[in-house]
Amino acid sequence: MTRKIYILLTRFPGLDAKALSCYTRFPYSHASVGLEEDTNTFYSFVVKGFIVEDIARYCKADRPPFPCALYELEVTQAVYDRVKDLLQNFVKHRSTLRYSYWGLLLSLIHIPSRWKGRYFCSQFVAEVLQRCKATRLKKSSTLYLPKDLHRLTDLKLVFQGDLLNMTQTYPSPAGT
């Protein structure tokens, strides 16, 4: 039996997101990972640290639409369970986890770096995929930017548009 892990690439408004998109020449500046059992919940890092993202909260009438691309990765049940356990471990230890400003800056100039308990969004996604053996990475997880994640050969693009339309196309199962 195969299961699905989702990688969500987005671009939220803000100067830092615009700067990263401009520098990388890639339309998305943020990466998150999610599980097929709840396509409204994704996990990532932002400047405030580790977060559990409720995608529906970004889909408000008073907000502009946020562009996104959703990728699917088919994995075995064993890999899926490892990813789920690892994500729950991050949730459990969220108070000790911080955003890695230096890690992001160094990755932009292709210098691998690692600090315990510190991640930037795409590094976190790459690390989850690597640690759970969901896919093989061609370089250190600390060097992955959103533009690198979409190049992973195992990923399949399943949606491209905005978050509101994505939540309507991939609604979360009832009760989650």
C-alpha positions, 0 to 999 in steps of 0.5 A, spaced: 500 500 500 502 506 498 501 513 501 502 520 499 506 526 502 505 533 500 510 538 499 507 545 498 510 551 495 507 558 497 509 565 496 506 569 502 506 577 501 512 581 504 519 584 503 523 578 505 518 573 500 519 578 495 527 578 496 527 571 496 523 570 490 527 575 486 534 572 488 532 565 486 528 567 480 523 562 483 515 564 484 515 561 491 519 562 497 516 558 502 515 550 503 511 546 507 510 538 508 503 535 509 500 528 510 494 525 506 490 524 512 489 532 513 490 536 506 489 542 510 495 541 515 502 543 513 508 543 517 514 548 516 518 553 519 517 561 519 521 566 523 517 565 529 520 558 529 516 551 528 509 552 526 503 547 524 500 551 518 492 551 518 492 552 510 484 555 511 486 560 515 490 563 509 484 563 505 480 569 507 476 574 503 480 580 505 486 577 503 489 577 496 490 570 493 497 566 495 500 563 489 502 555 490 504 549 487 502 542 491 507 536 489 505 529 491 510 524 493 508 516 493 511 512 499 510 506 503 506 505 509 513 504 513 516 511 510 509 514 511 509 512 518 516 515 519 514 522 517 508 522 521 512 520 527 518 525 526 513 531 525 509 529 531 516 529 534 517 536 532 510 538 534 512 535 541 519 539 541 516 546 538 518 550 544 526 548 543 526 549 535 528 556 532 528 559 525 535 559 522 536 566 519 544 564 518 542 557 515 538 561 510 543 566 508 549 561 507 544 556 503 543 562 498 551 562 497 551 554 497 555 553 504 552 548 508 551 549 515 547 546 521 545 548 528 541 544 532 534 545 533 534 551 527 531 550 521 529 554 515 522 552 511 525 548 505 531 545 509 526 542 514 522 539 508 528 536 505 531 534 512 524 530 513 524 527 506 531 525 507 531 522 515 525 518 513 528 515 507 522 518 502 527 520 497 534 521 495 537 528 496 543 530 491 546 535 496 545 537 503 538 538 506 541 545 509 542 547 501 535 546 499 531 552 497 524 552 495 526 552 488 530 545 489 524 541 492 520 542 486 526 539 482 526 532 486 524 527 481 520 523 485 515 529 486 509 529 482 505 536 481 498 535 482 496 543 483 498 549 481 494 556 482 492 559 489 491 556 496 483 558 496 482 553 490 487 548 492 483 547 499 477 546 494 480 541 490 484 537 495 479 538 501 481 535 508 477 529 510 471 530 514 473 530 522 480 533 521 
